[in-house]
């Protein structure tokens, strides 16, 4: 039977200070970050970055933009290169092209929707389609 859901190949917890962003000024508010590798039912491999932060919901706009344009570094390495190196360690990187595909999926979960309190926790899983092979 073929699974119809993505399978987690790898999840790496990052130090909260590891991800840096080009536009987003609230990086010191990051409370957690993870890089994920998934194998889709089509056998494609995709990478995702999830970020937990305490900020106003409106303050994630620049973060979304940085993720959309791939302007995210993990330590000093671009996210796409970081994802490829993880995939290579797992033997799952069959591509020499380390650029991100143009397709992006961004989801914001706000734990305090409807509340006016400062310091919302926003979880931001951002799937970056990376041509990592099959």
N, C-alpha and C positions, 0 to 999 in steps of 0.2 A: 504494500500500500504506500502510495506517495503522499507525503505530508503536504498540506496546503498552507502551512504557516512557516514563517522564517524560523531558522534554528540559530540559536546563539552559539557562535564558534568561540568567542572570547570576549571577556569584559575586563577592562583594566581600570581600577580606581586610580585617579590622578591626585597629586597634591593640589590643594585648592589654589595655590599660586602658580601652578604650571601653565594653565591656559592664559594667553594674553590676546588682546583684541585691538584692532586698528582704530575703530571709532568709539567703542563702548567705554565710557569713563568709570563704570561702576565695578570693574574687575576685583577691587579689594573686597567687595561684598559676596564674592563666590564662596560658598560653603562646602561645595562638593562638585566633582567633575569626573566623568567616566568616558572612555572610548570603548565602543562596542564594534564587533565584527559579526555580521549575520550572513548565513547562507540562505538565499531565497529558494523557493521550490523550483525555480528555473535554473538553479545551480549557480546563479550569479552571486557574488559576494559584495556586500555593501558595508560601509562604515557609518557609525553614528557617534555624535558627541552629545552627551547630556550634561547640563550645567544646572546646579542648584544655587540660587542666589536670594538674598534678602534685599529687595528693592521695590519701588512702585512698579506696577504693571506697565505704565507708560515708559518707564526707563529701560525696558527690554527692546525697544525699537532699534536702537543702534546695535545691540547684540544680535538681533535677527538679521540685520543688514550685514554685519561682519560674517556671520555664518553663511548667509546666502552667497556672498562674493568670495568665500573661502579665505577671508582675512583673519584667520585664527592660527596662532602658533601654540604648540605644546612644547614648553620650555623654549628652545630657540628654533624648533623644527616646524615647518608648515604642517598643518593637520593632515593634508593628503599624503605627505611623505611619511609622517608618523604612522598613519594607517597602513601604508604599504609595508613599512618595516615590521609592523606587528604581523601582518599577513604572511610576510616572507618567513618570519620565525616559526609560523604554523605550517609552512609549506603550502600555503594557499594563494600565493601571489604569482600568477602566470603572465602578468602584463609588464611590459617595459614602460608603458605610459603611466606616469604618476600623477596626471592631472585629474581633477574631479570632473565628473560628468555634469552637464548643465541642469539635470533634474535635482531638485532639493525638496525635502519635506520638512516643515517646521511646525512644531506643536508646542504651545505654551500651556502649562497647567498652573493655575493660580489658586493657592490654597485658601485665599481670603476673598474670593469674588463677592462683590457687594459690600465689603467692609471698607472703611476709610482709614484703617490703621496703617501707620508707616511700618515698613519692615515685612512685607509679604514675602513668603517663600515661593519662588517661581522655579519650577523644574522645566528645563528646556531641552527635550531630546530633539536633536537636529540630525536627520539622516542625510548623510552626504553619499551620493552614489559614486563609488570609486571602482573603476574597471580593474578589479583584482583577479579576474579569471574565474575559472570554474573548478 
